[in-house]
């Protein structure tokens, strides 16, 4: 049997302070792996340092981590993939633990869980990041009836089957959320491994904007919920408009029963419009749910074909 091909994927933007150490650490822990650094328009010496330390350097001109991951998944052929950040926040020592469930065929996606052992809370000093992680985790686990502890970690491992069937749509930092939802919705095998997290060293700056990127993550969740669970999504909208319609229409009905007259015509028109909108949203949800179900059937059949080829 041939030795499995392992690719370490490091998306980078201005990481000259840390990228050399990150590459050396992964080379020490996984000497058989090929390390790929994708430079996303860095203004510093990231690519030069990466090349000096023995990494394969490639460039992605479209700004954003999601765009980098899309190119990585499309370009690189391997049996197993490990993705980490180039900022030295994820210790390379945990890479073999992330790979083990893939090799044992117990998982297609392995998530490096920073939150369960408390190291992320202790090390991360950026305001609202912990709150954002909890909010996103609870929302996704509620929507998809799952129990993942760390939705937004950047330390992950994949098998070839997952990588070559993952349609990356997100352009930026919401890519981790998209991966998690894609794996849950399409019933890929998921396993979590507890890892340590360490904050960036002095002089290294985070590219993540808490509020703007947090907003994008929330919008990604809503968009994917609309696409994968349209009846649930439009059902909520239908329920909201139905309640508003009933709240404004019931007093009009009571007045009519007492007097035989519609005394508040504008309110009656408003209530009718709200109920019509409620019905329209519900019908949209039913139709789109049928389409989404058919699309999922076709995707599952394609997965069977691809798995045979891989």
C-alpha positions, -999 to +999 in steps of 0.1 A: +000+000+000+012+035-008+016+060+019-014+085+020-008+119+006-013+146+033-017+183+024-014+210+050-033+241+039-023+275+052-043+305+040-023+336+047-026+374+045+003+394+060+017+367+083+055+372+079+059+372+117+045+337+123+044+318+090+080+305+092+074+289+126+041+275+116+057+257+086+085+244+107+061+231+133+040+212+108+071+198+090+084+185+123+050+169+133+041+157+098+074+152+078+055+133+051+031+161+044+032+187+017+027+222+031+008+247+009+008+284+017-018+304-003-008+341-002-039+363-004-024+396-016+000+400+013+019+433+015+048+419+035+073+390+030+049+362+038+054+343+005+092+348+005+095+334+041+072+305+033+092+295+003+124+298+023+110+274+049+101+248+023+064+254+016+047+253-018+036+288-023+006+297-044-013+330-048-050+338-047-058+373-061-095+373-049-095+387-014-111+367+013-105+334+031-134+317+014-119+325-020-086+310-008-102+278+005-121+274-028-089+275-048-071+252-024-099+226-026-100+229-064-062+228-070-047+204-045-050+166-048-044+146-016-059+118+004-061+139+036-061+176+042-054+197+073-063+234+073-049+258+099-042+295+100-008+310+094-009+331+126+005+303+150-028+302+170-033+264+163-005+241+176+007+217+149+011+190+176-026+183+174-025+175+136-020+137+141-050+136+164-071+154+137-059+129+111-066+098+131-104+097+126-100+102+089-075+074+085-098+051+105-127+062+082-146+074+113-151+109+099-151+130+067-146+162+086-127+166+119-131+198+138-104+211+162-125+222+192-109+252+209-138+259+233-144+228+254-111+229+273-113+267+279-081+277+262-099+300+237-117+319+264-084+323+283-062+333+254-085+353+232-086+389+244-108+404+216-141+417+228-173+399+218-155+370+201-166+345+228-201+358+227-202+355+189-189+319+190-217+310+215-244+327+195-234+310+162-230+276+179-264+277+196-281+290+164-267+263+141-272+235+167-308+246+171-315+248+134-298+216+124-304+196+156-267+190+162-243+193+191-211+207+177-190+226+203-169+248+180-185+259+148-161+286+137-127+270+144-101+274+116-083+241+126-099+213+106-091+181+088-109+166+058-108+135+036-107+137-001-144+128-004-154+159+016-130+183-001-140+173-037-177+175-030-178+208-010-191+237-032-174+267-015-197+297-020-186+320+008-159+346-001-147+355+034-144+344+071-179+328+070-163+298+052-160+278+085-197+283+092-205+272+056-184+240+060-201+231+092-236+236+078-228+217+046-215+187+066-246+187+088-271+191+061-256+164+039-249+140+067-211+138+064-194+120+093-182+147+118-159+143+147-145+168+172-111+167+188-102+190+217-072+212+209-053+240+226-056+276+214-030+303+218-034+340+210-014+357+183+021+367+193+029+404+198+031+423+165+007+399+147-027+415+139-060+397+134-078+403+101-111+394+115-135+423+122-158+413+150-189+432+139-187+432+101-175+396+098-200+385+125-228+401+105-216+381+074-216+349+094-252+355+107-264+363+071-246+332+058-265+311+084-298+327+073-291+323+036-281+286+040-312+280+062-334+295+035-318+273+008-317+241+028-348+245+050-372+267+029-404+255+046-390+263+080-376+297+069-407+309+050-429+292+076-415+316+103-422+346+080-457+333+073-464+329+111-452+364+118-475+379+092-503+357+103-501+368+139-499+405+127-529+399+105-549+383+133-540+410+157-552+438+134-582+419+120-598+404+151-610+438+165-626+445+131-644+412+131-657+419+167-669+453+156-688+438+126-704+412+148-717+439+172-728+465+147-730+447+114-707+474+099-670+475+091-661+507+110-623+505+105-619+500+068-581+508+066-575+483+094-595+457+076-575+462+044-543+460+064-553+428+080-564+413+047-530+422+031-511+407+060-530+375+058-524+373+020-487+378+026-487+351+052-504+327+027-479+337+000-449+330+022-463+296+032-469+286-004-434+298-013-420+276+015-440+245+003-429+249-033-392+256-025-391+228+000-401+204-028-374+218-051-348+216-023-357+180-015-353+171-052-320+189-053-308+171-022-318+137-038-297+145-069-268+157-048-268+124-028-268+104-060-238+124-072-221+118-039-225+080-045-209+083-080-180+105-067-173+081-038-169+052-063-144+073-083-124+084-053 
